[in-house]
Amino acid sequence: MNEIITLKRFADIDLNDTFFNSLKEDYPGFDAWFEKKSKDNSEAYVQYTNDNLQAFLYLKNESGEALTDITPIRPACNRLKVGTFKIDAHNTKLGERFVKKILDTALDMKAEEIYVTIYPKHEGLIRILQRYGFNEEGKKGEELVLVKNMKILTGDILKDFPLLTTKDKRKFLLSIYPKYHTKMFPDSILRNEESKKYELVKDVSYTNSIHKVYLCFMSDTAKLQRGDIIAIYRTKDDKGSARYRSVITSICQIEEVKTNKDFATVEDFLAYTNFYSIFDSEELKQWYQQKNCYILKMTYNIALTKRVTNGYLVDNLNMSPKYWGFFQLTDEQFDAILKKGEVDEGVIID
């Protein structure tokens, strides 16, 4: 069952919940700290399942402050601190969603780095953080200090996420129907959808996730390779012509491409696609039974600030493909899309 991640005031969170017992054991004074945060109207991200608290995340902007209480000392910079972060049972998938919250916040405040202090015993949570580029950079007492640099690329798609380079990368346009687009890319819905955004987009795994799974029958997508960059093209709806209603909204990066033939059983197929796909298990079983089903796994790196319309693509970038479903873009076309879409310059590192 998918539950909503919400931003909630400390004062409205029950400190006596058994969820906090381990934090109280690890951090003497946790109760006093929590009460202080309650009084100053601080907020934290939480998730409940059947009224049981499953996850808690507190973030703090520590820009301009040197970290003198860790070894080695870190100089001042634009820095986001992951103040308190706990996931019940170290749920990997839930952990990924909370990591996205951390990274979204870091981008919004233009952080140069993110750091978290964590005890070595929390191996599951450490593995999740390391997967997305947090490295051990020091100690604070018995705790490890994990840091993610938001200015330097390693060349690893996941460790670098959400950052990417466009240099020497192939770029493609990939279309998606409106009814699927809204669910898959919640940060990229159109303005006229804003009024009913809550109904359209729930904070569930396939919407607010680092990874996306896209299923299609377009055979040309088989040529996609890890690292290829994808411009997501939302096709027109019934509210107007393609010239104005078909738009590029997002930028993704390919992790891998598979076909249904790559899975020995339907159970293997479901295990791979279920969490990141917008389709339920019964729909996915139907996809599995089809011939030439292509499965694209991508990272969701960028939601464009401004949508780039079909009219702009045709008039200004001279696009006239025989089929708008999938085709390769030139470097010049892609760069123009980023500029027109007013992409946050901090995400692209070339």
N, C-alpha and C positions, 0 to 999 in steps of 0.2 A: 504493500500500500504506500503510495507516494503522499507525503505531507508537505505543507508549505513552510518555507524558510521565511521568517518574519523578523523585522527589526523591532525590538521591544525594550521598554524602559526597565532598568534594573529594579525599580520600585514595584514593577508589576510581575516580577519573577520571584517564585518562592525559594528563598535561600535554604529552607528546610527540606527541599526535595533531595531524596537520596542520591540523585545524580551528582550533587556537589560534595558528597562525602570524601571522595578520593582527593579532590582539590583542597579540601580543608586539611586532610592528612599531609598532603605534600607541601602546603604553604601555610605555616602558622601566621595568623593574622588575616586569613582570607575573609573571615566573617566581617571584620572591621573594614577591610578594603571594599567589600561588597556594599556594606551599609553606606560608606562614603560615596560610592558611585550612585547609589540610590538617591542620596540627598542632592547631588549635583545634576540630576536628570540625565545621567549617562545612559546610553543604549547599547544593546548587544544583539547579535543575530542568534536566533534560537530555532529549533525545530522540535515539535512534539509529535508523537505517534500515539494515538489513543490516549491523549492527555498525559502521556509520559514524556518527560524531557529527554531527548536523544542527542542533542548537540547544542553547543554554546560557543560563541565567538565574539570576543571583544577586541576592537581595533582602536589604535591611538596614533595620532599624528605627532611624531617626535622630531619634526624638521627643525634644523638649527641647533640641535643639542648633540654634543659629543657623548659617546657611550663610555663613561669612565668607570662604570661598575662591572665591566667585563674585561677579560684578558684574551687577546690584546685589546687595548682601547681603540675604538673606532671614531674617526673624526666626524664632525658635524656634516650633515647633508640633508636633502629632502628625504625623510625616512618614515616609513610606516612600521609601527610595532604591532605584532600580533600579541596582544596583552594576555589574553586567556583563550585557549582553544582546546575543547574536549569533544570527542565523538564517542558515543557509547559503543563499546565492543569494537572500536576501530573499524567501523563500516567504511570500506574503501570507496564505494560509489558515493555515499553521503559525504565522505571526506573530500572527494573531487569537487562536489558542488560548493562546499564551503571554501575550498581553495580558490574557486572562481570568484567568490565574493571578495576574498582578500585581494586578488589580482585586479578586479574591477575597481576596487577602492584605491589601490596603488596608482592605477592609470589616471583616475579622476583627479588625484592630488599631485600628479606628476612626480611620484616618488622615484628617487634614484636607487633606493634599495628597500627591502623588506626584511625584518628580522623577527625571530621568535626564540625564546629560551625554553628548553624542554628537557625533562629528565630522560636519560638513556633507556629506562625501562619501557618507555612508550614507543616500542619498536614499530607498531603498525602505523601510528601517526607520522613517525619520522620517515618511514618508507614512502608514504603518500607525498609528503613535502619534498623529499629528495627527488621523487619522480618528476616534479615540476620545477626543479632547478634550485632548491634550497640546499646549500652546502654548509658543512660544519666549518665555522670560521673562528671559533674561540670557546671560552668557558665562562660561566658565571657561577661560581661556587661549584656545586656538583652538577649543574645543568649544562647542557650543550647549547651553544649559540649557533643557530642555523640562519644563513643569510641568502637572499636571492637578489642578485644584481639586475637592475632593470635597464641597464645601459649597454651591456655586453652580451653578444651572442656566443653560444658554445658550438652551434652546428647541429645540436640535437633538437628536433621539433618539439618534444614534450618539455625538456628542461628550459627551452627558450620561451615557451608559451607565456603570454600572448604575443610576444615580440616575434618579428620575422624579417627576413631580408628578401628583397625582390630581385636582387642582382643574380644574373645567370640562372634564373628560374623560369620555367614555362608557365604561362598563364592561360586560363580558359574561362569561358562563360558557361554556366550551368543553370538551366531554368528549373523552376519549381512552381507548381500551381499554388494560388493564393490560400486555398484551404489547408494545405500542408505547410506553407511558408510561415503562417502566423504561429503555429505550434512549435516549429523547429527553431525559429529565429525571433524570439520575443522582444529583443532589443531593436528589431528592425521593422516593426509594424508601421503601417502608414498612418498619417495624421487622423484620417476619418475613422480609424479603428481605435484611437486612444480612448474615446468615451466609453467603450465597452471592453477595455483592455483586461480588466479583472476577469470577466467572463471568458474572454478569448484565450487568455494565457494564465495558466496556473503555474506555480513554482514547482514543477515536477521535473523528474530526471532528464527527460529528453528535451525540455525547453531550456532550462538553466544549467546546461552542462558544458564542459570543455569540449567534449567529443560529440560528433553528430554522425549518424548512420543514414545514408541516403540510398534508397533502392530505386532502380530504374531498369528499362529494357533497351537503353541506348548503347548499342554495341561499341560505338567509338570511345566510350568511357573506359574501355578495357586498356587503352593505351596510357592511361594516367599512371603516374609513378609517385612514390613517396617524395614529398617536398614540392610537388606541383601546386600552384596557387589557383584558387577558384574564386571567381566573382559570381555570387549568387544572384540570379536574375528572377525576380518575382513576376510571373506573367500577369496579364491583365485580368481584371474581374469584370463583372457586369455593370460597373459604374461609369465606364467610359472607354475610349479607344486605347489601343496599345501604345500609341504615341505618348500618352500622358500617364497611363496606368500600369504599363510594364516598366519596371525599374530595377536597377542594381541596388541591393541593400546591404550586402555583407561580403566579407572576404574570409575564406577558409583555406586551410592547407591540407593536402591529401596525406593521410597516414598510410593507407593501403587500399587496394582494390581486390575484391574477391568475386566469385560467382557462386551460385547455389551448389554447383558441382564440387566446390572445394570443401563441402561439409558432408561427412559420411552419413550423418543422420539428421533428421529434423530437429532433434534435441540439441545437437551441436550448433545448428543454424540459429535456433532460438537463443541459446546461451550467448552467442556472439552479437545478435542484433537487438534483443529484447529491451535492454536498458536504454539504449541511445536512439531507438527508433520511435516514431510517432504511432506506429501500428501496434495493435494488441496481438496476443499470441495466435489467435485464430486467423487474423489477417496475414500474419507472418508465415503461417503454415501454407497459406494459399500462394504467397510469393515463392516459397521453397519449391512448390510443385510446378511452377512455371518454367518454361524453357528460357535459357539465356537471361537470367536475372542477374543484374550486376549490383554489387554491394560496395558502396564507397564509404570508407571511414575517414572522417575529417576532423581537424581541430577548428573551432569557431573563434577566430582571432579578432575580427573587427566588425563592428556595426557602423556603417557610414553615417556621418553626421547629417548629410543631405543625400537624398536618393538621386540616382542618376537615371534619367528617363530614357525611354526608347527614342524619343525625338532627338535628344542630345547625341545619342549613340549614332543615329542615322545621319543627322545634319552636320555634326561637328567631327565625328570620328570615322565617317564614311563606312559604317558597318552595313552590309547587305548580304548576310548569310542566306543560303538556301533554306536552312533550318535553324531556328533560334534556340533549339533545345540544348545544343552543346557544340562549341567550336573554340578554336584557339584564338587568343588575342595577341596582338603585337605588343612589344614593350611600351611603345609610344601610346597605344590605346589604353593600356592598363595604367600607365602613369597619369594619363589625362583623367581616368576614372577616379583615381585616388585624389587628385587635385580637386575635381568637381565635387567629389563626395566629402571634401573637407575632413579627410582622415587625420586623426591625432598623429602628429609627426613623431611622437614618442614611441609609437608602436612599430614603425618601420625603421630598421637600422641597416643602412647600406654602406 
